[in-house]
Amino acid sequence: MAKISGTRSLLSNIGILVFFLVLAYAYMFPVLDGKVLHQSDIEHFKGMAKELIDYREATGEEAIWTNSMFCGMPGYLISVVYPGNLMRRVHRTFFLAFPIAAFLLLYLIGFYILLLKININRWLSIVGAIAFGLSSYSLIILAAGHNSKAAALGYLPIVIAGVLLVFRKKWLPGFIIFSIGLSFEILAGHLQITYYGLILIVIYGIVELVFAIKEKALQSFFKATLFLLAGTIIAVAMNFSRLYTTYQFSKETIRGPSELSQNSENKTSGLDKDYVVQWSYGIDETLTLLIPNFKGGATQINAGVDSKSYEVLRQRGVQNPRNVVRSVSMYHGTQPSTAGPVYLGAIVVFLFVLGLFVVKGRYKWWLLSATIVSIILSWGGNIMGLTSFLLDYLPLYNKFRAPSMILVIAQITVPLLGFIALNDILTGKVAKKEWLNGLKWAAIITGGISLLFAIFPSMIGSFSSRYDAMQQFPDWLVDAAVADRIAALRSDAFRSFIFIALAAGLLYLWNVKKIKTIPLIAILGVLVLADLWTVDKRYLNNDNFVAKRKVDNPFPEMPVDKAILQDKDLYYRVLQLNGNAFQDARTSYFHKNVGGYTAAKLRRYQELIDHHILPEMQQLVNGLQAGKQPDSIAQQLSVINMLNTRYFIFDLNNNPLRNNNAYGNAWFSDNYQIVENADEEIAMLKNIDPRVTTVIDKRFSGPIEGKQFQKDEDGAVELIEYQTNCLKYKTNASSEQLVVFSDIYFENGWKAYIDDIETPILRANYVLRALVVPEGEHEIEFKFHPSSYYVGNKISMAGSILLLLIIAGYFVAEFMKKRKQEVAPIEE
């Protein structure tokens, strides 16, 4: 009988997986027609990663460093393969097998596993998985191309499932699920989501500790903690190469501390406070969890042709009203921009509130506490006192921006408590009187709020948007836009009220035995699906899919690119001035870019941008507009020139402007100036000619202390070989020389060799490299070979093998245990 039951359970799960797959492809249906989801961030990624990917395909090895953006930086967070983690193959195979649908499939499977492991009814778990998987944020991040974030979000419920199993004394199964889940979670490569998952687990741990003290079960608590600690060590070991290289790199990025003393009140040991809180969820915007259009939806959603705005534009005789109305954004929240609201579903929020009345014990207090923490912290800059305190004192909190993202915790906790509550009701764990009282109050609270805003939408105050002022709309158009936003709120508030009423009515009908349990679950599932699906389609729909050829070739080669690429010199840089050079992945696709696109720039390079590159760019543009000769202007751009910037792009359809004043790959420096600190170093760049004088921080002055370098008119330094992670030069000088290279200094990984003998690299001119080179002819070689990557991969391999052995041992032990149970005793 046990075998039959096990087989049925297996077949049921296979059937459910097939259903999830069908659901995922039904949503992503254009994929079946050969189309591909257009994701702006993936398009940017292809520009950022082009040099790294080309090197991998050409050599079969990892470059680890790229010169294609920001004059050079590590590729750890761009495109580096970490082969030591054997789970990488499983992860990669899964996402290749089900293009784009894999993310939705992972959401569904992950939450389904979580619900099953806490003994939620199998069929109810399907509905819960839909509730989590189709939360609006899950689809919005896919539309934007935040694939690593989506994968990390999908793996998180599996990690939580392992934690809950361990604390329920399912020691080994919980340990294995937790270790596997956490390994995949870290592998996904979005540490901010992982960090928020850690916050959720820590809150659960605190609740468990309180209950352990109350129940005098501290021994069991500490045993569970040790199992989770062991699982964490293994998962970290499996990802050690990724984590350690990221740790080393992060200290040098904008997420690490600055050495500059300016604006210290805005500084943390990580990101600047103003930068962190730019995307903070509005306090009243929290109601989008219940009413999707509470703040108008997304920045890119416009009023449309059926709107009051379009009508008044047409009545006023405005030309091309269809085009003009596209600039009327429906969003009227406080964020700078948004791709869409965090909508959890009216029914799901209703069930969550119901859970507050009917669920007892640790899960209720954990999920309620975590939800409150998630919502409050998402407000970020709107509660700057608390946020500032956390940025200063909560470990790692200041390494991440966009506080609104922490609502992923609520995305897990709200449906989890809601479906625990529903399961408890349907299985008779809650007294009828108690859950009916909860039903009444949950309907009154959630339905009442929805109905209130449907009838009195103006309660929220102003419906004006910052975009109205930015677009300089006349008052009559602002009034029309406000009317459209009010109508959108009213419509969605009524919509939420109807879904809540239907869900509450279903439960009441079940109570009076007008409907049975399975039909109840099925109808509820259809309602949850309809609610979330229709909102999701506002932000990720068939219009987001394009022909594969457009995605495969995101950046067509333009006339300016063809002109630049005719220059066959080994290595020079390009700076585009026809847009935001520092949000520019396109240039990196074809050229070595002074700008680029990444959220993890080197801190010193960002400071060089702020203090020198941007002002010099403005100086160039102003000079050209004033009719000055390009060469005379370029002579004054000392920092841009020392970065070997040979071409400026002003128009993609025309030739570039060649800069004949770029200093080249390397040059002899006659003089040097030793400075005390970073403030002096970056300020000094305004007062020197970098071709003649080099600024050296006193920490790097050892190799040059007391030395004098003679000008050598006949000396030469020449780049003779270029690879992404290896540069070779020839030098010839009649005396010892200080050579400055137009490449970015990065301590962890770069080694310099003069005639195969390692020599110390100096940091020069705030961001560049320099060497002291003896007289005569020499060959200089720079190699990027970070031990953190190569040794880390060996540790990752060891961690992978250890986990596989534990899993194999567990299944062998279980198999032997069942074999013994199946052997009947022999009677004499």
Protein Blocks (a to p, Z undefined) as FASTA:
>chain_A
ZZmmmmmmmmmmmmmmmmmmmmmmmmmmmmmnopacddfklmmmmmmmmmmmmmmmmnop
afkiackgghiaafklmopcdfklmmlmmmmmmmmmmghklmmmmmmmmmmmmmmmnopa
fklmmmmmmmmmmgmklmmmmmnopamlmmmmmmmmmmmmmmmmmmnopaklmmmmmmmm
mmmmmmnopaklmmmmmmmmmmmmmmmmmmmmmnopmkmmmmmmmmmmmmmmmmmmmmmm
mmmmmmmmmmmmmkbccfbfghklmpcfbdcfklmmmmacdfklmmmmmmmklnopaakl
cebjmbfklmmmmmnopahkllmmmmmcfbfcfbfbdcbdcdebjklmmmmmmmmmmpgc
jklmmmmmmmmmmmmmmnmmmmmmlmmmmmmmmghklmpghjllmmmmmmmmmmmmmmmm
mmmmmnopacfklmmmmmmmmmmmmmmmmmmmmmmmmlnopabdfklmmnopafklmmmm
mmmmmmmmmmmmmmmmmmmmmmmmmmmmmmnopacfklmmmmmmmmmmmmmmmmmmmmoc
fklpccfklmmmmbccdfklmmmmmpmcfbdcdddfkbcfklcfklmmmmccfbdcdfkb
cfklmmmmmmmmmmmmmmmmmmmmnopafklmmmmmmmlmmnopabdcfbfkbccdddfk
bgbjbdcdfbdcddfblmlmmmmmmmccfklpccddfklmmmmgoiacdddfkbccddfb
dcfkbccdddddfbdcddddfbdcdfblpacdeehiacddddeehlaccddddehjdddd
dddddfklmmmmmmmmmmmmmmmmmmmmmmmmmmmmmmmmmmccddZZ
